[in-house]
Amino acid sequence: MKKPPTLKGRSDPVFDRLGQSPHKERLSDYLALLKPLDDRGRYLPFDELRYRWAPGLDSNLCWALVKKARTAQYASLLPLGEPTQWGQFVLTPLAQKAISAVDRKATTAALEYMTGQIGERAHFSYLLNDLIEDEAISSCQLEGAATTTRVAKDMLKRKRLPRTPDELMVIGNYKMMNFAWEKRYEPLNVELITAMHRVGVEGIDDPQYSPGAFRINDDVVVQDGEGNTVHTPPPAAGLASRLQVLSKWINQSHDDPNQVDYLHPLIKGIALHFALGYEHPFRDGNGRVARALFYWFMFKNDFSAFRYIAISLLLRNAPVKYGRSYLNTEADDLDLTYFIDFQCSVIFRAVSAFTEAYRKSLAYTEVFDRWLLESGFFDQLSEKQRAVYQVAKSGMAKEFTAVNVKENLNCSYNTASATLNGLVELKVFEKRKMGREWVFFLRAASAT
């Protein structure tokens, strides 16, 4: 990655240079670059912009003009690192689009409206729990966990014990996401950050992990796939005090529209995500904690639908872009716009995927109920049996146990067992003993 040229800050005599030869002959070409975004509305780093400037232009001068326009629109975010440097950003159209989507589709009120539209249908809880699992699994896969989504989901749904360190990693992240939800009303502090890490990595037999303990040496670096060091975190000395400063900033109110320093919670949550990754307080597991803290902050600010919005699912498919958004920010004087824009693009798609899953679930429910009525099954099944049958027919889950039906439908173990055995008696399901538990699944004849 080509780092941007070093400028002389606000005192850089960029306009004086424009009046000198040979630049003054191309003055109009240069002045056209005096804007924070490119012609397609993108906030690109120097490494990409330098290939888009017209031939013959001085790339250092072109960058100085772009940077001048960006600096004029900078809003200060938060202090980072040692020595302290202020992270700044520009609110781009992409960020505004993501903010609009989150405000319309991811609030607690929006979620309540969705569940109201779909009614009290028990199958919807299966969909929501399935989406919670997606984030726990994909966040670990992003960190290198070598387990397939199918195997990991099977483990979570059947509540079976993990068999490998990678499955332990998934279980830990699943617990950490639930911990973030449970602690959503608590203020951020060093204790909460370390507790979240402890919940996420405890029990993993790996010397890299020290559950809930900050690194005490400066031997931790972030490397790319080829072993090159791409980020050296700030020193371990003073780490706790810097995280206290971060916590104080997070706990301050910035969402009053009448405040001059108003900041939408989405942008603030993304900044928290970046800050944890930048400080790298633990020997391992920093990415998972950073993403869990982003979720914790969105929960805290009444965006409950984020329980079911799997951001890491998309980050896992673009790990290079995810890493580069960190690197571009660090290379360009902690301009967090690169990181914020990338996260906003992911969040916009994740929110859209969530609402599409809801829409499909609503449509499928209508089709399924019509089919049940026409087949004469509707009155033979209890509401819970209809829910389990619909989940099986839709393919959302392949196997069922009394334990996971109990969890998903919020009923007693005996009710869950009776629900499943009733489906067997109706010749809709079959069951098979696997280890110590009975596993139920759709009969082949009923799967069509």
C-alpha positions as CSV (number, residue, x, y, z in Angstrom):
1,M,0.0,0.0,0.0
2,K,1.4,3.4,-1.0
3,K,1.2,5.8,1.9
4,P,0.0,9.4,1.2
5,P,2.6,12.2,0.9
6,T,3.4,14.0,4.1
7,L,1.8,17.5,4.1
8,K,2.7,20.6,6.2
9,G,-0.7,20.6,7.8
10,R,-2.9,23.7,7.4
11,S,0.2,25.8,6.6
12,D,0.9,23.8,3.4
13,P,1.3,26.5,0.7
14,V,-0.8,24.5,-1.8
15,F,-2.4,27.5,-3.5
16,D,1.0,29.2,-3.9
17,R,2.3,26.1,-5.6
18,L,-0.6,26.2,-8.0
19,G,0.4,29.7,-9.2
20,Q,3.9,28.5,-10.2
21,S,4.9,26.8,-13.4
22,P,4.2,24.3,-14.7
23,H,1.1,23.9,-12.5
24,K,-0.6,27.2,-13.4
25,E,-1.1,26.0,-17.0
26,R,-3.3,23.1,-15.6
27,L,-5.0,25.3,-13.0
28,S,-8.6,24.2,-13.9
29,D,-7.6,20.5,-13.8
30,Y,-6.1,21.0,-10.3
31,L,-9.0,23.0,-8.9
32,A,-11.4,20.3,-10.0
33,L,-9.8,18.1,-7.4
34,L,-10.6,20.5,-4.5
35,K,-13.3,18.2,-3.0
36,P,-13.3,15.4,-0.5
37,L,-15.0,12.8,-2.8
38,D,-14.2,11.6,-6.3
39,D,-16.5,12.0,-9.2
40,R,-18.4,8.9,-8.2
41,G,-19.0,10.1,-4.6
42,R,-16.3,7.8,-3.1
43,Y,-13.9,8.7,-0.3
44,L,-10.8,7.1,-1.7
45,P,-7.3,6.9,-0.1
46,F,-4.2,8.3,-1.9
47,D,-3.2,4.8,-3.0
48,E,-6.3,4.5,-5.2
49,L,-6.7,8.2,-6.1
50,R,-3.2,8.5,-7.6
51,Y,-4.2,6.3,-10.5
52,R,-7.3,8.4,-11.3
53,W,-5.7,11.8,-11.7
54,A,-5.2,13.1,-15.2
55,P,-1.7,12.4,-16.8
56,G,0.9,15.1,-16.2
57,L,-0.5,16.3,-12.9
58,D,1.8,16.4,-9.8
59,S,0.4,13.7,-7.5
60,N,1.6,15.3,-4.4
61,L,-0.1,18.6,-5.3
62,C,-3.3,16.7,-6.3
63,W,-3.3,15.0,-2.9
64,A,-2.7,18.3,-1.1
65,L,-5.8,19.7,-2.8
66,V,-8.0,16.7,-1.9
67,K,-6.7,16.8,1.7
68,K,-7.3,20.5,2.0
69,A,-11.0,19.9,1.0
70,R,-11.3,17.1,3.5
71,T,-9.6,18.9,6.3
72,A,-12.2,21.8,5.9
73,Q,-15.0,19.3,6.6
74,Y,-13.3,17.3,9.4
75,A,-15.2,16.7,12.6
76,S,-13.1,15.5,15.5
77,L,-14.1,12.2,17.0
78,L,-12.0,10.8,19.8
79,P,-8.4,10.8,21.2
80,L,-6.4,7.7,20.3
81,G,-3.0,6.2,21.1
82,E,0.2,7.5,22.8
83,P,1.1,10.2,22.1
84,T,-2.5,11.3,21.8
85,Q,-3.8,11.9,18.3
86,W,-7.3,12.9,17.5
87,G,-9.3,10.7,15.1
88,Q,-11.3,12.7,12.6
89,F,-13.9,12.0,10.0
90,V,-16.1,13.4,7.2
91,L,-19.7,12.5,7.1
92,T,-20.1,11.0,3.6
93,P,-23.2,10.2,1.6
94,L,-22.6,6.5,2.2
95,A,-22.5,7.0,6.0
96,Q,-25.8,9.1,5.8
97,K,-27.4,6.3,3.8
98,A,-26.5,3.7,6.5
99,I,-27.7,6.0,9.2
100,S,-31.0,6.4,7.5
101,A,-31.4,2.6,7.1
102,V,-30.5,2.0,10.7
103,D,-33.0,4.6,11.9
104,R,-35.8,3.2,9.8
105,K,-35.2,-0.5,10.2
106,A,-33.1,-1.4,13.2
107,T,-34.6,0.4,16.1
108,T,-36.5,-1.4,18.9
109,A,-39.7,0.2,17.6
110,A,-39.1,-1.1,14.1
111,L,-38.4,-4.6,15.5
112,E,-41.7,-4.5,17.5
113,Y,-43.6,-3.4,14.4
114,M,-42.1,-6.3,12.4
115,T,-43.0,-8.9,15.1
116,G,-46.4,-7.3,15.3
117,Q,-46.9,-7.7,11.6
118,I,-45.9,-11.3,11.7
119,G,-48.1,-11.9,14.7
120,E,-47.3,-14.2,17.6
121,R,-46.2,-16.9,15.3
122,A,-43.7,-19.0,17.2
123,H,-41.6,-19.9,14.1
124,F,-40.4,-16.3,13.9
125,S,-38.3,-16.9,17.1
126,Y,-36.5,-19.6,15.2
127,L,-35.6,-17.1,12.5
128,L,-34.3,-14.6,15.1
129,N,-32.3,-17.2,17.0
130,D,-30.8,-18.4,13.7
131,L,-29.7,-14.8,12.9
132,I,-28.1,-14.5,16.4
133,E,-26.0,-17.6,15.7
134,D,-24.8,-16.1,12.3
135,E,-22.9,-13.3,14.0
136,A,-21.3,-15.5,16.7
137,I,-20.1,-18.0,14.1
138,S,-19.0,-15.6,11.3
139,S,-17.1,-13.4,13.8
140,C,-15.0,-16.4,14.8
141,Q,-14.5,-17.6,11.2
142,L,-13.2,-14.1,10.5
143,E,-10.6,-14.6,13.2
144,G,-9.5,-18.0,11.6
145,A,-11.8,-20.5,13.3
146,A,-11.7,-23.6,11.1
147,T,-15.3,-24.8,11.5
148,T,-18.1,-24.8,8.9
149,T,-21.2,-22.8,9.5
150,R,-23.4,-26.0,9.3
151,V,-21.4,-27.8,12.0
152,A,-21.3,-24.7,14.2
153,K,-25.0,-24.1,13.9
154,D,-25.7,-27.8,14.7
155,M,-23.6,-27.4,17.9
156,L,-25.5,-24.3,19.0
157,K,-28.9,-25.5,18.1
158,R,-28.5,-28.9,19.8
159,K,-26.6,-27.4,22.8
160,R,-23.9,-30.0,22.4
161,L,-20.5,-29.6,24.0
162,P,-17.7,-28.2,21.7
163,R,-15.3,-30.8,20.4
164,T,-12.5,-28.7,19.1
165,P,-10.7,-25.4,20.1
166,D,-12.5,-23.7,17.1
167,E,-15.9,-24.8,18.4
168,L,-14.9,-23.5,21.8
169,M,-14.2,-20.2,20.1
170,V,-17.7,-20.1,18.6
171,I,-19.3,-21.0,21.9
172,G,-17.3,-18.2,23.6
173,N,-18.3,-15.7,21.0
174,Y,-22.0,-16.7,21.3
175,K,-21.8,-16.2,25.0
176,M,-20.0,-12.8,24.5
177,M,-22.8,-11.6,22.2
178,N,-25.4,-12.6,24.8
179,F,-23.3,-10.9,27.5
180,A,-23.3,-7.7,25.4
181,W,-27.1,-7.8,25.3
182,E,-27.3,-8.4,29.1
183,K,-25.0,-5.6,29.9
184,R,-26.5,-3.0,27.5
185,Y,-27.6,-0.7,30.3
186,E,-24.2,-0.6,32.0
187,P,-21.7,2.2,31.3
188,L,-18.5,1.3,29.6
189,N,-15.4,0.9,31.8
190,V,-12.2,-1.1,31.9
191,E,-14.0,-3.8,33.9
192,L,-16.7,-4.3,31.3
193,I,-14.1,-4.6,28.5
194,T,-12.1,-7.2,30.3
195,A,-15.2,-9.1,31.4
196,M,-16.3,-9.3,27.8
197,H,-13.0,-10.7,26.7
198,R,-13.1,-13.2,29.6
199,V,-16.5,-14.5,28.6
200,G,-15.4,-14.8,25.0
201,V,-12.1,-16.7,25.4
202,E,-12.3,-18.5,28.7
203,G,-11.7,-22.3,28.4
204,I,-9.8,-22.1,25.1
205,D,-6.6,-24.1,25.6
206,D,-4.2,-21.7,23.8
207,P,-1.2,-19.8,25.4
208,Q,-2.1,-16.8,23.2
209,Y,-5.2,-16.2,25.4
210,S,-5.1,-14.7,28.8
211,P,-8.9,-14.3,29.6
212,G,-9.7,-10.8,30.8
213,A,-6.0,-9.7,31.0
214,F,-4.4,-6.8,29.1
215,R,-1.1,-7.4,27.4
216,I,1.8,-6.1,29.5
217,N,4.5,-6.2,26.8
218,D,4.9,-4.5,23.4
219,D,5.5,-7.7,21.5
220,V,2.0,-7.8,20.0
221,V,1.7,-6.7,16.4
222,V,-0.9,-7.2,13.6
223,Q,0.4,-9.0,10.5
224,D,-0.9,-9.5,7.0
225,G,-1.2,-12.9,5.3
226,E,2.4,-12.7,4.3
227,G,3.8,-12.1,7.8
228,N,4.4,-8.3,7.3
229,T,3.7,-6.1,10.3
230,V,0.9,-3.8,9.3
231,H,0.0,-2.3,12.7
232,T,2.0,-1.8,15.9
233,P,-0.4,-1.0,18.7
234,P,0.3,1.9,21.1
235,P,2.5,0.9,24.1
236,A,1.1,-1.4,26.8
237,A,2.1,1.2,29.4
238,G,-0.9,3.4,30.0
239,L,-3.3,1.1,28.2
240,A,-5.8,1.0,31.1
241,S,-5.8,4.8,31.4
242,R,-6.3,5.2,27.7
243,L,-9.3,2.9,27.8
244,Q,-10.7,4.9,30.7
245,V,-10.5,8.0,28.5
246,L,-12.3,6.0,25.7
247,S,-14.9,4.9,28.2
248,K,-15.5,8.4,29.4
249,W,-16.0,9.5,25.7
250,I,-18.4,6.6,25.0
251,N,-20.4,7.3,28.2
252,Q,-20.9,11.0,27.3
253,S,-24.1,11.9,25.6
254,H,-23.7,13.0,21.9
255,D,-27.2,12.2,20.6
256,D,-29.0,15.4,21.6
257,P,-29.8,17.1,18.3
258,N,-29.4,20.5,20.0
259,Q,-25.8,19.8,20.9
260,V,-23.1,21.3,18.7
261,D,-21.1,18.1,18.9
262,Y,-24.1,15.8,18.0
263,L,-23.0,12.4,16.8
264,H,-25.2,9.6,15.6
265,P,-24.9,6.4,17.7
266,L,-24.0,4.4,14.6
267,I,-20.9,6.6,13.9
268,K,-19.9,6.5,17.6
269,G,-20.3,2.7,17.8
270,I,-18.1,2.3,14.7
271,A,-15.5,4.6,16.3
272,L,-15.6,2.3,19.4
273,H,-15.0,-0.7,17.1
274,F,-12.0,1.0,15.6
275,A,-10.5,2.2,18.9
276,L,-10.5,-1.3,20.4
277,G,-8.8,-2.7,17.3
278,Y,-6.3,0.1,17.2
279,E,-5.4,-0.2,20.9
280,H,-5.3,-4.0,20.7
281,P,-5.5,-4.4,24.5
282,F,-5.4,-8.2,24.6
283,R,-2.9,-10.7,23.2
284,D,-5.7,-12.3,21.1
285,G,-9.4,-12.0,20.6
286,N,-9.3,-8.2,20.0
287,G,-11.4,-8.3,16.8
288,R,-14.2,-10.3,18.5
289,V,-14.3,-7.9,21.5
290,A,-14.3,-4.9,19.2
291,R,-17.2,-6.2,17.2
292,A,-19.1,-7.3,20.4
293,L,-18.6,-3.8,21.8
294,F,-20.1,-2.2,18.7
295,Y,-23.2,-4.4,19.2
296,W,-23.3,-3.5,22.9
297,F,-23.3,0.2,22.0
298,M,-26.1,-0.2,19.5
299,F,-28.2,-2.2,22.0
300,K,-27.6,0.5,24.6
301,N,-28.9,3.1,22.1
302,D,-32.2,1.3,21.5
303,F,-31.3,-0.4,18.2
304,S,-32.5,-3.9,19.3
305,A,-32.7,-5.3,15.8
306,F,-28.9,-5.5,15.8
307,R,-29.3,-8.7,17.9
308,Y,-30.3,-10.3,14.6
309,I,-28.1,-8.3,12.1
310,A,-24.9,-10.3,11.3
311,I,-22.2,-7.8,10.3
312,S,-19.4,-10.3,10.5
313,L,-21.1,-12.5,8.0
314,L,-20.2,-9.8,5.4
315,L,-16.9,-8.9,6.9
316,R,-15.8,-12.6,6.6
317,N,-16.4,-12.3,2.9
318,A,-14.3,-9.2,2.6
319,P,-11.4,-9.6,5.1
320,V,-8.9,-7.8,2.9
321,K,-11.2,-4.7,2.6
322,Y,-11.8,-4.8,6.3
323,G,-8.1,-4.8,7.1
324,R,-7.4,-2.2,4.5
325,S,-9.9,0.2,6.1
326,Y,-7.9,0.1,9.3
327,L,-4.6,0.6,7.4
328,N,-5.9,3.5,5.3
329,T,-7.1,5.2,8.5
330,E,-3.8,4.8,10.2
331,A,-1.7,5.8,7.2
332,D,-3.7,9.0,6.7
333,D,-3.3,10.7,10.1
334,L,-6.2,8.7,11.8
335,D,-8.8,9.8,9.3
336,L,-11.5,7.4,10.4
337,T,-13.7,8.1,7.3
338,Y,-12.2,5.1,5.5
339,F,-13.1,2.7,8.4
340,I,-16.5,4.4,9.0
341,D,-17.4,4.2,5.3
342,F,-16.5,0.6,4.9
343,Q,-18.4,-0.4,8.0
344,C,-21.4,1.7,6.9
345,S,-21.4,-0.1,3.5
346,V,-21.4,-3.5,5.4
347,I,-24.1,-2.4,7.9
348,F,-26.3,-1.1,5.1
349,R,-26.2,-4.5,3.4
350,A,-26.6,-6.4,6.7
351,V,-29.7,-4.3,7.7
352,S,-31.1,-4.9,4.2
353,A,-30.5,-8.7,4.5
354,F,-32.3,-8.7,7.9
355,T,-35.4,-6.9,6.5
356,E,-35.4,-9.2,3.5
357,A,-35.3,-12.3,5.7
358,Y,-38.2,-10.9,7.7
359,R,-40.1,-10.2,4.4
360,K,-39.5,-13.7,3.1
361,S,-40.5,-15.2,6.5
362,L,-43.8,-13.3,6.4
363,A,-44.5,-14.4,2.8
364,Y,-43.6,-18.0,3.5
365,T,-45.9,-18.1,6.6
366,E,-48.9,-17.1,4.5
367,V,-48.1,-19.8,1.9
368,F,-47.4,-22.4,4.5
369,D,-50.7,-21.7,6.4
370,R,-52.6,-21.9,3.2
371,W,-51.0,-25.3,2.4
372,L,-51.8,-26.6,5.9
373,L,-55.4,-25.6,5.5
374,E,-55.7,-27.2,2.0
375,S,-54.0,-30.4,3.2
376,G,-56.2,-30.7,6.3
377,F,-53.3,-30.6,8.6
378,F,-54.0,-27.2,10.2
379,D,-56.5,-28.3,12.8
380,Q,-54.5,-31.5,13.7
381,L,-51.4,-29.5,14.8
382,S,-50.9,-27.3,17.8
383,E,-49.5,-23.8,17.3
384,K,-46.1,-25.0,18.4
385,Q,-46.2,-28.0,16.1
386,R,-47.1,-25.8,13.2
387,A,-44.1,-23.6,14.1
388,V,-41.6,-26.5,14.2
389,Y,-43.1,-28.0,11.0
390,Q,-42.8,-24.7,9.2
391,V,-39.2,-24.3,10.3
392,A,-38.4,-27.8,9.1
393,K,-40.2,-27.3,5.7
394,S,-38.5,-24.0,5.1
395,G,-35.1,-25.6,5.7
396,M,-34.2,-23.1,8.4
397,A,-33.3,-26.0,10.7
398,K,-32.8,-29.7,9.7
399,E,-32.7,-31.4,13.1
400,F,-34.7,-30.7,16.3
401,T,-34.3,-31.8,20.0
402,A,-36.5,-31.1,22.9
403,V,-33.8,-28.8,24.3
404,N,-33.6,-26.5,21.3
405,V,-37.4,-26.5,20.9
406,K,-37.7,-25.5,24.5
407,E,-35.2,-22.7,24.0
408,N,-36.7,-21.4,20.8
409,L,-40.4,-21.6,21.7
410,N,-39.9,-20.6,25.4
411,C,-41.8,-23.5,26.8
412,S,-41.1,-26.4,29.2
413,Y,-39.0,-29.4,28.3
414,N,-42.1,-31.7,28.6
415,T,-44.1,-29.4,26.2
416,A,-41.2,-29.4,23.7
417,S,-40.9,-33.2,23.9
418,A,-44.7,-33.6,23.5
419,T,-44.6,-31.3,20.5
420,L,-42.0,-33.3,18.7
421,N,-43.4,-36.7,19.6
422,G,-46.8,-35.5,18.4
423,L,-45.3,-34.8,14.9
424,V,-43.8,-38.3,14.9
425,E,-47.2,-39.8,15.7
426,L,-48.7,-37.8,12.8
427,K,-46.0,-39.3,10.6
428,V,-44.7,-35.9,9.8
429,F,-41.4,-36.3,11.6
430,E,-39.0,-39.2,12.3
431,K,-36.7,-39.6,15.3
432,R,-33.3,-41.2,15.9
433,K,-31.2,-41.7,19.0
434,M,-27.9,-39.9,18.7
435,G,-25.8,-40.3,21.8
436,R,-28.0,-39.7,24.8
437,E,-30.6,-37.6,23.1
438,W,-33.4,-38.1,20.6
439,V,-33.0,-36.0,17.4
440,F,-36.1,-35.3,15.3
441,F,-36.2,-34.5,11.6
442,L,-38.7,-34.2,8.7
443,R,-39.8,-37.4,7.1
444,A,-38.6,-37.7,3.5
445,A,-42.1,-37.9,2.2
446,S,-43.0,-34.6,4.1
447,A,-40.0,-32.7,2.8
448,T,-41.4,-32.1,-0.7
